[in-house]
Structures are given as structure tokens and as C-alpha cells.
Amino acid sequence: MVFTNIRVQRSALLFLMAACFTQLADADEKPARVQPIRRPNPAMEKTTDVPGLPRVLLIGDSISIGYTVPVREMLEGTANVHRPLTNCGPTTKGLAEIDNWLGDGGWDVIHFNWGLHDLKYMGPNGENLADPSAANSHQQVPPEEYEANLKKLVARLKQTGSRLIWRSTTPVPEGAKGRVVGDAKKYNEIAARIMSENNIPTDDQYEFAIGRLGEIQKKADVHFTPEGSRQLAAQAVAAIRKELSNR
């Protein structure tokens, strides 16, 4: 009986000691890191129209997302500036989504681009930004398909009766992952023929940017600095103002 009590007391003591060590260990653990709240991109905020002002639609990839807000600021009081609440990606996504992006609203001016996502390289299993030199990688939308897709998109945009502006694809700098320097120019040459056939003016942001990439573009990255995006916005606004005056 005495031995039984001793065993019980010993078990209870060991249980209490284990509980104490657990509490001490918990106390020494670092507090869980609180993830910062990611602020939504203001470019993706819906625009509430000011009655009486013309309506402008920007269609494009992350380059256009970068200049959306400064375009809105520069055209405040002059036009209601909208964009699809997404990265408009390659021409294949454009064909799939263009009707949704156009909606049922009348657009006075549509400023549009596809290119950087078409010319980028993908891996054999859909890996994004693959090594262009790899034998099993391929461009997401090769030039021949890009041309056919862009012709279809232009035909659809012309059905809106809006003033159209093509924005040339901006340059690929040295070191940019998953893309080849010079491909933007090749795709722009395809687009230039299509725009010429359809009498659509070009906001030539490629030519604007190519001579000052070191000043306005991020290093080894197709994206632009905030100041670079503002300069591209100024280019876009000049082209939009011109078409608004020609309505």
C-alpha cells in the first residue's frame, strides 16, 4: 500500500514537471509573425463615372496597370478612365474575355495593347517565364498565332465604334527572365501592319522607352519604376486627348 502511494505520488510529480516544462517552452517560443495586410492595387478600383464626361477604356497587361492611376489623375475632369480589373495577359486571354471587358457601356476611346505575355516563354508543363534557350520551352503565343489573334481582336474592337489607339509593346531589357531582347520589336512590326490596314493610330511607347530604359525601367525587368510609369502615362494621355478632340 505504501509502495502504491509512492508510485502515485511519483507519477503526479512527473506530470506536473512535464506541464511546467511545456509552459516554459511555450513561453520561449517566438510570437507568430503577423502577415501585413496587402493593400489592393488602386488601378483595380472601379471607376464611378462623372456624368457628361467621355469614357475611356485602357486594355493591357501589368505595364498598363502601372500607368492606369496616373492616366486617371491626368485626365481628371476630362474623361472617365476605366480598365478591366485584371491583367489582360496575352491575345488568347483577350479573345476569351474581350466581350466581358467591353461590357454594354459606350466607349469614346479604347487604348489597347497585347504583346509581352504573348512573346514570353513557357515550359513544357506550362511553367511561367521559362528559359528561352531550353529545347522544350516555347513562346506562349508565337508570332503567326499572335497576328491572327490580334486581327480578330481589332475587328471586335472596331465593332464598338470607339476611337481606337494601339499602344506598342514596351521593350524587353537585358537580363529579363523568360523573354528575349528584340522580340518586342518583332511583335510590334506585326501589330504595325495590322494597325496600318485598319487606320488605327499608335501610341508608340516602345520608341519612347527604348532610348531611356536605364532611367525609367527596372533593372533586368520589363516593368517600370513609378516615375517611368508616369512618363508612359503622359504618352498615353497625349494620344487619348488627341482622339477625344477628334470625336
N, C-alpha and C positions, 0 to 999 in steps of 0.2 A: 504493500500500500504506500509505503514511504517512497519506494523507487518510482512508483507510478506518478505520484505527485511531483517528484523531481523532474521526471520526463515532461510532464505537462508544463511545469514552470519553465523548463528549458526551451520548449517549443514556442511558448508565448514570448519569451525573451528574444529568441531568434527572429520571430515575426516582427516584433517591434523594432529591432535593429534594422531589418531589411526595409521596413517602411521609412525609417529615418534616412537611410542611405538613398532611397528613391527620391525623397523630398529634397535632399541636398543636391542630388544630381539634377533634378528638375530646376532647382534654383540657379544652378550654374549654367543651364542652357541659355543660349542667346535668344532674345525675343525674336519671333518670326518677323521677317522683313515685310514691311507693308509696301505693296506694289503701288507706285504712283498712278494716279488716275490719268489716263490718256485723254487729252483734250481732243474733241472732234476737230477735224480739219475745217476751217471756216469756208473753204472753197466748196465743201459739200453741203453747205446750208442752203435750204430752199430760198429762192428769191420771191419776195412779195412785190408784185407789180405796182408801180406808181401809175395810176390811171392817166392815159393820154400820152405816155412815152412809148417810143418804139421798142420792140422786143428783139433781143439779140441772143443767139444760142451759140455757145462755144462747145465744139466737139473735139476731143483729143485725149491723149494719154497723160502721164504724170507731168510732162512739160507744160501742157495746158493747165493742169491743176495748179502748177506753180504760179502761173500768171493770171489765174481767174480773179483772185481778190483784188490785185492792183488794177486790173481792167475794170472791175466794178467801181472801184474808187475813182478812177479817171473819168468814167462815164456817168458818175452820179449826177442826177438831174438832167441827163441827156438821153439815157436808154436804160431799160431793164435788162440786166445781163444774167442769163441762166446758163446752166450746164447740166448734162446728165450726172447724177450723183454716184458716179463710178469712174474708174479708169477705163477709157473706151477701147484700149487694147489694140489688137490687130484688125485688119479688114474683115476677117472671119467673124469676129465678135460684132463688128459694125453691121454686117449683113443680118446677123441674128437679132440684133437689138434696135436697129435704126427706127423702126416704126414706133417702138416704145419711147425712144428718146425724142422723136419729133412730136409725139402726142397729138392732141387735137387743137393746139394753140397756133395762131398765126405768127410766123417769124418774119420780121422785116429783114434781118441779116443773119446768115449762118456762116460762122468762121470755123473751118474744119481741117482735121489732119488725121492721117494714119501713116505709119511707117516704121517707127523704132521698134515696135513689137513684131512687125512682120519680118524685119530683117535679122532679128536676134536668133541665136542658135539654141536648139533644144536637143536633149539627149534621146537615146532610143526608147526610153520609157517615159518620155515627157519631162525629163529633168530640165529645169529652167536655167537659162544662161549657161549652156554647155560650152565646152572648149571648141571653138570653130575648127581647130586643126584635127580634131578627133575624127577618125574614119567613119564612126557611126553617128555623128551629130549632123543636124540638118537645120536649115532656116525654117522658122515657124511657118512663114508664107513665102515661098520662093518667088522670084520676080515675075514669072509668067502668070502665076495664080494671083499675085498682087495686082497686076494690071487688069485682069478680068474682074476681080472683086471691086477695084476702085471704079471701074466703068459702071458697074451695077449701082454702086453707092451714089455716084454722081447723078445717074439717071433718076434715082429715087429722090435725091435732094432737089433736083430741078422740078419735080412734081409739086413741090411746096409753093413755087412761085416767088420764093425769097431771093434776095440778093445773096449770092454765094461768094465766099472768099476761101481759097485754098491756102493753107499755111504750110510752107515747105518743111520737110523733116529736118530737124537740127542735127549738127554733126556728131559723129562718134569720135571721141578723143582717143589718143594713145593710152593703152592700158585698161580700157573699159572692158569689163568682163562680159563674155558671151556675144560680143559683137565685133565687127571688122571695120577698121578705119577705111573710109571711102565708100562703104555700102550705102550710106545715106544719100550721097550724090547720085549713085546709080538708081536708087529708087525714086529720087526726085526727078530724074530725067524721064522716067516712065510717067510720073504724075504730070510733068510739064506738058507732055504730048496730049494727055487726056484733057487737061485744063485749056490748052490752046484750041483743041477741037470743039470745046464747049463754051468758049469765050468767058471763062471764069478767071478773074484776076487772082494774082498770087501775093500773099504777104510773105516775102522771101526772108524768113528768119534764118535759113541756112546761110545765105550770103552775109546777113547782118552779123551772125555769130562767128563765122569761120575765122575772121581776122582778129578776134578778140577773145578767144576761148580761155586764155590764161587769166583774163580779167573777170570773166563773168560765169565761167563754168567750173564745177567742182573737179578736182584732180582725178584723172582716170575714172571718170563718172559721166554718164550722159546728162545728168541733172545739173541744174544751175544754182548759183548762190541766190539769196534773196534779192540782192541788187541786180543780178543777172536776169532774174525773173521779172523784175520791174522794167528793165530795159526791153525785154521781149514784149511785155505788156504795152509799152509805149508804141512799139511797132504795130501790134495788133490794133490798138486804139486808132492809130492814124489810118489804117486800112478800113476799119469799121466806120469811122467818121466819113470817109470818102464815099462809101457805099450808102450810108444813111442820107447823105446830101443828094445822091442820085436816084433816090426812090421816086 
